[in-house]
Amino acid sequence: MADDSFCDVEKMVNDGLHSMVLAIGYKVGIVTVIIDSVEPCTAEEISNKANLNKRYVEEWLICMTAKGVVKIDDGKYYFPNKKQISEAAFVSSMLPIFAECFPDLEKVMKNKTENKGYPFPQKALVWEGQYKDLSSFHDVTWLEDNVKPVIKSYFKDNKINAETFNILDFGCGYGKLAFSLAKTYTNSLVWGVDIDEAAIDAGRKKAQKNSFSNVFFEKIVDGNMPDVLKDKFDIIVMADVLHDLPDPNTIMANFRTVLKPGGYVIAFDPPIYTDHKKTVGYNDAIDFMPYSVFTCLPNSMSKRPAIGHGIGWGYEDKLKYIESQGFQVLAIDGEDVKFPKWRIVFK
């Protein structure tokens, strides 16, 4: 029986090949030169500005022009939509990182007897930090829509009037969310914790350089919180972290030790349906599942008990898991928590 949802696999593969070409153009500077140029440029002008071999630049331009990514007029090249192509080119720079994962991924996939994985590649962590800096994720506007309503609910629930509180960014990475919180809630204290030492060092340096007095960064090991943080936090936020955890039970137990009575946890996670048939044509699954295959799922199986959630962990199963850990899922402003969504709030 014909299936109208069937993907044009040949086109998908061809698009992937062109994405790799876009990625190398971004890496060597061709994309940046074209974006920064006020007027269209010849191949020679682009090669000179990027300090690249002209013949390779020509071949890249021919490929991207044939695909429609680059436009040509009177022998000069330009992008029709610089902002869109700039963002897409940066995303394409993840492809070489995926390629470097191939040997490790092949090895763990062939281990049929036990769950094995590998930690997030350092390059992937750096890429994610850069992506968040370039995107609107975790900026002040994003906080207004996604975090502020939860904090207001917390104050109402606990009969607190003053908006002065302690907030933990668990799995903070390079700290964009932590800094946005610190800027928005200047009278409150923000802690960012992560297992990645390079990310924590970067956060500390940025805080010092920009004279932040209300944001702090701490490295943690295996999700264990320092004793100094016990009963300290009103709110815990974890963005794109829950599905990555090899041992979420330990993390959830640790949350109880650092949350104040009545404290909230806000988890932002890709909302994939538990029923995989519903993911057909579903944009969140299409956009984010490739990252899970190469990085998220392997990380969630990189240490015992290697629970193996990944982004494919269904939203409905996620709610059941949270409740199984003794937490109550909350409906903020009367939202329907049964329908898959990015934000899950619980206490």
Helices and strands as residue ranges (DSSP letters): H 9-28, H 30-36, H 43-50, H 54-67, E 71-73, E 76-78, H 82-92, H 95-109, H 122-134, H 140-146, H 148-157, E 166-170, H 176-184, E 189-194, H 197-209, E 215-219, G 227-229, E 233-239, G 242-244, H 248-258, E 259-268, G 276-279, H 283-291, I 292-296, H 297-300, H 315-324, E 329-330, G 332-334, E 343-346
